[in-house]
Amino acid sequence: MNAIASTTASSVSSNVKNIAGKVALVTGGSRGLGAAIAKRLAADGAAVAITYTSSPDKAAAVVSAIEAAGGRALALQADSADPVAVQAAVAETVKVLGRLDIMVNNAGILAIAPIDQFTLADFDRTIAVNVRGVFVASQAAAAHLPQGGRIINIGSVNADSMPFAGGSVYALSKGAVASFTRGLARDLGPRGITVNNVQPGPVDTDLNPAHGPFADSLTKIMALGRYGRAEEVAGLVSYLAGPDGGYVTGANLTIDGGFDA
């Protein structure tokens, strides 16, 4: 496991940062939604660790951006399909940053194909990252989360609505995340730990750009007629991570511009 760390402590006082003094771990945090979430949590005062699979330069750029803004960050190489790597990332976060308060299970993959063409290898990889990876990270994090801790899963509106062919396995994986969220909220509620699932619709990222091949068909479905911004999803994650979200648990919260309206 390779680590890229900054040692600059946050200089922002807790009276203006709602999660100051907290530590967050965001899986798949080197780009897209994960990067936006990591930067938002850091801006709100948390020290933030991110995992990445194969983009050390992008991970380093996220760390540098957080550090430049006066925060503290750590990047760890860990494929979410590898349980040992995920467990090690949680342990390293606690070792380097001192604790763990917020676990954001963001890492995920999307494979699309008709069911008669969907390979077993793609199925296994999807479940390994999108379902098993969430379980392993949550289990490892739960050993460290204190009273008031947070687990925030990044699911998908496709758990509830799949408007095109070929997405059945992806929908299956995100439906599992939604169900796991409800059950885990019951498990951890007595410890004062909340567990929630954020379900984005189409969001403008490099993997699904607002002007990409799927954009025209998807925007026609949405009530707002536009893709979301990663920062908008990060804002909802920030709310759930902060004190105002303390009474929300076991919820699957859709943020999709009316995609599923």
C-alpha positions in Angstrom: 0.0 0.0 0.0 1.4 3.3 -1.1 0.7 6.5 0.9 0.7 10.1 -0.1 0.2 12.3 2.9 0.1 16.0 3.8 1.0 17.1 7.3 -0.5 20.5 7.3 -3.0 20.8 10.1 -6.3 22.6 9.6 -6.0 26.2 10.7 -9.8 26.8 10.7 -11.5 27.1 14.1 -14.3 24.7 15.0 -16.8 27.6 15.4 -17.0 28.1 11.7 -16.5 24.5 10.5 -19.3 22.0 11.4 -17.1 18.9 11.4 -13.8 20.4 12.6 -11.7 17.9 14.4 -13.3 14.9 12.7 -11.6 12.4 10.4 -13.2 11.1 7.3 -12.3 8.3 4.9 -13.7 8.5 1.3 -13.2 5.4 -0.9 -12.6 6.1 -4.6 -11.7 9.7 -3.8 -9.2 10.6 -6.5 -11.7 11.9 -9.0 -15.4 12.7 -9.8 -17.9 12.4 -6.9 -15.3 11.1 -4.5 -12.9 14.0 -5.1 -15.7 16.5 -4.7 -16.9 14.8 -1.4 -13.3 14.7 0.0 -12.8 18.4 -0.8 -16.1 19.4 0.7 -15.6 17.5 3.9 -12.1 19.0 4.2 -13.6 22.5 3.6 -16.0 21.8 6.5 -13.1 21.1 8.8 -12.4 17.4 8.6 -9.1 15.7 8.0 -9.7 13.5 5.0 -8.2 10.2 3.8 -9.0 9.0 0.3 -8.4 5.7 -1.5 -7.6 5.2 -5.1 -6.9 2.2 -7.3 -4.7 3.3 -10.2 -4.5 7.1 -10.3 -1.8 8.2 -8.0 -1.4 11.6 -9.8 -5.1 12.4 -9.4 -5.1 11.3 -5.8 -2.0 13.5 -5.1 -3.8 16.4 -6.7 -6.8 16.0 -4.4 -4.4 15.9 -1.4 -2.6 19.0 -2.6 -5.9 20.9 -3.1 -7.0 20.1 0.4 -3.6 21.0 1.8 -3.5 24.3 -0.2 -6.8 25.3 1.4 -5.4 24.7 4.9 -6.6 21.1 5.5 -5.0 17.8 6.2 -5.3 14.8 3.8 -4.0 11.3 3.1 -4.2 9.2 0.0 -4.0 5.4 0.1 -3.8 2.9 -2.7 -6.6 0.4 -2.1 -8.7 -1.4 -4.6 -12.2 -1.8 -3.1 -12.4 -5.3 -4.6 -9.5 -6.3 -2.3 -10.8 -6.8 1.3 -7.3 -6.8 2.8 -6.4 -3.5 1.1 -9.7 -1.9 2.3 -9.1 -3.1 5.8 -5.6 -1.8 5.7 -6.8 1.6 4.4 -9.1 2.0 7.4 -6.3 1.0 9.8 -3.9 3.4 8.2 -6.3 6.2 8.3 -6.7 5.7 12.1 -3.0 5.3 12.5 -2.0 8.5 10.6 -4.9 10.8 11.2 -5.6 9.6 14.8 -9.2 8.5 14.6 -12.2 7.8 12.2 -15.5 9.6 12.5 -17.0 9.5 9.0 -16.8 6.6 6.5 -17.9 7.4 3.0 -18.3 4.4 0.7 -18.1 6.0 -2.7 -16.0 3.6 -4.8 -18.1 1.9 -7.4 -18.0 0.6 -11.0 -20.5 0.4 -13.8 -20.7 -2.4 -16.3 -23.5 -2.4 -18.9 -24.5 -5.2 -21.1 -27.6 -7.3 -22.0 -28.1 -10.1 -19.6 -27.2 -12.8 -22.2 -23.9 -11.0 -22.9 -23.0 -10.1 -19.3 -19.9 -12.0 -18.3 -19.4 -13.7 -15.0 -16.1 -11.8 -14.6 -18.0 -8.5 -14.9 -20.7 -9.7 -12.5 -18.1 -10.8 -9.9 -16.2 -7.5 -10.2 -19.3 -5.4 -9.8 -20.4 -7.3 -6.7 -16.9 -7.2 -5.3 -16.6 -3.5 -5.6 -20.2 -2.2 -5.2 -21.4 -4.6 -2.5 -18.6 -6.5 -0.8 -16.4 -3.4 -0.7 -19.1 -1.5 1.0 -19.6 -4.3 3.6 -15.8 -4.7 4.3 -15.2 -0.9 4.7 -18.2 -0.5 6.9 -17.3 -3.4 9.1 -13.7 -2.2 9.4 -14.8 1.4 10.1 -17.4 0.3 12.7 -14.6 -1.0 14.9 -13.3 2.6 15.2 -16.4 4.9 14.9 -17.3 6.7 18.1 -20.7 7.8 19.3 -22.0 10.2 16.7 -20.0 8.5 13.9 -21.3 8.4 10.4 -21.4 5.8 7.5 -22.5 7.3 4.2 -22.9 5.1 1.2 -23.0 6.4 -2.3 -25.6 4.4 -4.1 -27.6 5.2 -7.2 -31.0 6.3 -8.3 -30.8 3.1 -10.5 -31.6 1.1 -7.3 -35.2 2.4 -7.8 -35.3 3.2 -11.5 -33.5 1.7 -14.5 -34.7 3.4 -17.7 -32.5 1.6 -20.2 -31.5 -2.0 -21.0 -28.2 -3.5 -19.9 -28.1 -2.1 -16.4 -29.7 -5.0 -14.4 -26.5 -6.0 -12.6 -25.6 -2.4 -11.7 -29.2 -1.9 -10.4 -28.9 -5.2 -8.4 -25.7 -4.0 -6.8 -27.1 -0.6 -5.8 -30.3 -2.1 -4.6 -28.2 -4.2 -2.3 -26.5 -1.1 -0.9 -29.9 0.4 -0.2 -31.0 -2.6 1.7 -27.7 -2.9 3.6 -28.0 0.7 4.6 -31.3 0.1 6.3 -30.1 -3.0 8.1 -26.8 -1.5 9.2 -28.7 1.5 10.6 -30.4 -0.9 13.0 -27.2 -2.6 13.9 -25.3 0.6 14.7 -28.1 2.8 16.0 -27.7 1.8 19.6 -24.1 3.1 19.4 -25.3 6.5 18.2 -23.9 5.9 14.7 -26.0 6.9 11.7 -25.9 5.0 8.3 -27.4 6.6 5.2 -27.3 6.1 1.4 -27.1 8.9 -1.1 -28.6 8.0 -4.4 -27.4 10.3 -7.2 -28.9 10.5 -10.6 -26.8 11.6 -13.6 -23.9 13.7 -12.4 -21.4 15.5 -14.7 -18.1 13.6 -14.2 -15.4 12.3 -16.5 -17.1 8.9 -16.5 -20.5 10.3 -17.4 -20.1 13.8 -18.8 -23.0 16.1 -19.3 -22.3 16.2 -23.0 -21.4 12.5 -23.3 -23.1 9.8 -25.4 -25.9 9.2 -22.8 -26.6 12.9 -22.1 -29.4 13.6 -24.5 -31.5 10.5 -23.5 -31.0 11.1 -19.8 -31.7 14.8 -19.6 -35.0 14.2 -21.3 -36.0 12.1 -18.4 -35.1 14.6 -15.6 -37.6 17.2 -14.4 -34.8 19.8 -14.2 -33.4 18.8 -17.6 -29.8 18.9 -16.6 -27.0 16.8 -15.1 -26.1 17.4 -11.5 -22.8 18.8 -10.3 -20.5 16.7 -8.1 -20.5 19.6 -5.6 -24.3 19.3 -5.2 -24.0 15.7 -4.2 -21.1 16.5 -1.9 -23.3 19.1 -0.2 -25.8 16.4 0.7 -23.0 14.2 2.0 -21.8 17.1 4.1 -25.2 17.6 5.6 -25.4 13.9 6.6 -21.8 14.1 8.0 -22.5 17.2 10.1 -24.5 17.8 13.3 -27.7 18.8 11.4 -27.9 15.3 10.0 -27.7 13.5 13.4 -31.3 12.4 13.4 -31.3 11.0 9.8 -30.4 7.2 9.6 -31.4 4.3 7.5 -32.4 6.6 4.7 -32.0 6.3 1.0 -31.8 9.9 -0.2 -32.3 10.6 -3.8 -30.5 13.5 -5.5 -31.4 13.2 -9.2 -32.9 16.4 -10.6 -36.2 14.6 -10.9 -34.9 11.6 -12.8 -37.1 9.3 -10.8 -40.0 11.8 -10.3 
